[in-house]
């Protein structure tokens, strides 16, 4: 698989998944989240593509420590005081097919608004961090998947906050 990139996920597909598992990150208009895209990085896991959602840094993440299923992304330019610029939620990763993903155009164009330029600049920092930590991300994803699917009794809290990967894989197969 080529180097990590960022992808948008088809919103109809996300809705199908969330109908099967209500823990799938919402893009529901009823919750005012219809304009929030589902963005993430794609990894290969058990010969299936999975998208690990990338979330913007929120206040609730600042005090949380990185853990097996939550990876905090930092802008390391400030060595003494790195800035939190995003979070990868491995417990919320979803199976995907090529039909439901679109690579994000990270090229900054002259006619982009300043807001879009700033957003793309942040996405560049986030994907750069992910690329330099690919092994850690993939290893944690494999471990989370294995624990949730094959040993749910070992990490009950992790299993409880994770998606039902097997159920979602069945939905994903229908989209091939």
N, C-alpha and C positions, 0 to 999 in steps of 0.2 A: 504494500500500500504506500502511496506517496506521502510526503510530509503532511503533517496536520494542517488543516484549514478550517475555517469557520463556515457553517452552513445554516440556512434557513430551512425549517421543516414545514411541509404543507399543513395548513391549518385544519383542513378537513380530516387529514390523517390524525392529527393531534386530538381532534374531537372524537374520532372513532376509538382511539386508545383510552381517552378519559371516560368514555362510556363503559369500557371494560374494567378500568381501574381509576377510581376517583382521586387517587393521589398523583395522577399525571398532572404536571404543571398546566394550569388553566389558561386558555385563550378565550374564555367565555365572555360574550357581550353582556350577560347578566351581571357579571362581576366587574364590568368596566375594563376588561383586559383584552378586548377584541383587536386592539391596535398593537398589542405587545407580541412581537414575533418570538417564536421558539428558536433560539440560536444556540448552537453548540458545536463541539468538535466530534469528529467521527473516528472511532477506533474499531478494530477487528477483534471480536470476542467469540470464541468457539465457532469460528468460520461464519459469523454473522456480524453485520455492521450494527454498531450501537452509537447513538448520539448522546454525549454527556452534555447536559445543558450548562450554558455559561450564564451566570447571573451577575447583574451589576452589584457593586458593593452596597449593602444596606447597613443601617445602624446595628441591626441585630447580629450581624456577622462580626462586627469589630471586636467584641468581647469573646466570641467563640473561638476555640482553638481548632486548628486543622485536625481532622480525624480521618479515619479510614475512608469514609464516604463523603467527606467534605474537604476540598482542597482550596485554600485561599491563595489568590494570585496577587503578587506584589510587584510594584514598580520599584526595582532595586537601585534606581539612580541615587537615592538618598540612603547610603549604607547604614547610617546610624538610626534613621527613622523611615523605613520603607513604607510606602503608601499602598494601602489595599485598593486594588483596581478591579477585582472580580472574584468570583467563586465558581468552582466546578462542583456540581451536586451529583456525585456518582450514584447515590441511592435513587436518583430520579432519571437515570439514563434510560433511553428507549431504543428498541430495535428499529432499524430503518432499512429501506430499500432505496436503490438509485432513483426510483420513480417519485419519491417523496422528499428528496433533498435538492437544494440549490445552493451552490457555492456563493458566498458573499463576495461581491466585488469590493476589494479593499484599496483599489487604486483611487487616489485622491485626484479628482478632476478640477480644472480651473472653474468650471461653472457650478461646482458643488457649493451649497450654502456654507457659511462658517460653522453652523451647527453640525452639518453632515461631515465637514472636514474634521471637526473636533471628535466626533463619534468614531470616524474611521481611524483617527490617530490613536484613540483608546483601544480600538479593536486590534490595531497593529501591535500595541504593547502587550495585550492579552495573548494573542496568538504566538508572539515571539516567546513569551514566558512558557506557554504550553509546549512549544516545539523544543525548548531547551529542557523540559521536564517530562518528555514523552514516556520514558521508561517508568517513572514513578506513577504517572497517570494510568498507564496500561496495567501495571502490576496491581495497583489498588482496585481498578475496575474488575480484574479477574478474581481478586480475592473477595470483593463484595458479592459478585455474581455467585461464586462458589458457595459462600456462606449462606446467602439467601436462598439459593435453589437447592443445594445439596445438604446443608447442615443448619437449617433454620433454628434448631434448638440451641445451638452454641452461642448465638448472638441475637437473642430475642428482640432487643431494642432496635438493632440494625434491621432485622427482618420486618419489624412492625413499621418502620419509617421508610422502607424501600418499596419500590413498585413490584408488582407481580410479574417478573420478567418472563416466565413461561407463558402466562396468559397473553401477554402483549406480543410475544413471538408468534402466537397463533393468529392474532389480528394482522400482524405484519405480513404473514404468508399470504393472506387474502389480497394484499395490495401489490403482490409481485406481478 
